[in-house]
Amino acid sequence: MKILKLIGFVVLFGCILSTDLLASNIQINQIQTQKKTMILNHLENNDLISSEIKKLGDKKEDVLCLALNMYHEARGSTIEDQIATTYVVFNRLEDKNYPLFYPKNEKSICNIVFDRYQFCWTNDEYIKKPREIEVWNNIQKLAYELYINPIHKERAKSFKMKHYVLSTMLPMDNKPKWIDNRTVTANIGKHSYMLLGKEKIIESEYYQTIIKKTYNEIFNKTMK
């Protein structure tokens, strides 16, 4: 009887802990969704959405989330770096393990981008609004091109990367522990792109060439 009571307490404790974690995750998701809604509403209300993206209807939010991610993660870097950050989002979209906090049946580009603890800029209490308007408009054009052409989601699979970090963080003693489980595979702009150690790694030039090919195709075609 004592053993059964002990098992009962253990099960009860496990249920309570599980319930608390579930409640915590729901609260986190609600906070992230509120931040997403606020910044998207700001873009809408202040006429900061390009005409091309406006025409996408219910798909425009995902393109804006790609653009916001490129703006906050890589606007001070190269365009190739901006492209690569989007390929990371595309690869996470195809990965059954993402998003980590949002329910898997609510998978979308916006939920990949606003997934808690994944992209630093989304962890701020308030999302910073685009203030460099010319840069923002150019990034919207790039996000539109990357989204609208299905070749980019396919090409992202060859790029393979799902993680990156500022290259300046790599020599730091207090860098995030998750970095130690991944192998730096390609340096693009200000970021180092990484694969899990167990994944087959090709020469870094191979991955850089994929991004360069996308850059050349887009800018020779539409963004002169």
C-alpha positions, 0 to 999 in steps of 0.5 A, a space after each residue: 500500500 505504501 508503495 502504491 501511495 508513493 507511486 501515486 505521489 510521483 504520478 501526481 507530481 509529474 502531472 502537476 509539473 507537466 501541467 505547469 510546463 504546458 501552461 508556461 508554453 501556452 503563455 510564452 506562445 501568447 506573448 510571442 503572438 501578441 508581439 507578432 501581431 503588434 509589429 504586423 499591425 504597425 507595418 500595416 497602419 504606417 504604410 510600410 508594406 510593399 504593394 507586391 506583398 499586399 497583393 499576397 492576401 493571407 500569405 503576406 504575413 509570412 513574407 513580412 516575417 521573413 523580411 523582419 527576420 532579415 532586417 533584424 538579423 542581417 541588415 548590417 551584413 551582406 545580402 548573401 547573409 540575408 538570403 542565408 538567414 531565410 534559407 535557415 527559416 525554410 529548412 526549419 519549416 521542413 523540419 518536423 522538430 520545428 517550431 519548438 514551442 508553438 504546436 506543430 500543427 500551427 507550423 508557419 513561417 511566422 511561427 518559425 520566426 517568432 518561436 521563443 528563444 530562436 531568433 534573438 530580436 523576437 525575445 525583446 519585450 517589444 519588437 523594434 520597428 524598421 526605421 531605415 526605410 530604404 533598407 526595409 523596402 529593399 529587404 521586402 523585395 528580397 523576401 518577396 522574391 525568395 518566397 514567391 519562387 519555389 526553387 528557393 525552398 528546394 535550394 535551401 535543402 541543399 544549403 542544409 543549415 538550420 543554425 547560425 551565430 554571429 562569428 564574433 561569438 565563437 571565441 567567447 568563453 561565455 558563448 551559448 552551449 548549443 554552439 558546442 554541439 554544432 560544426 561551423 560549416 560556412 561563413 557568410 557575411 557576419 554569421 557562421 552557419 552550422 550543422 550538427 556534428 553528425 551531419 555530413 559536411 561538404 567544403 564550405 565553398 559549396 554552401 557559399 556557392 549556393 547562396 551566391 547563385 541565388 544572389 546572382 539570379 535574383 539581382 540579375 533578374 529583378 533587383 537592378 
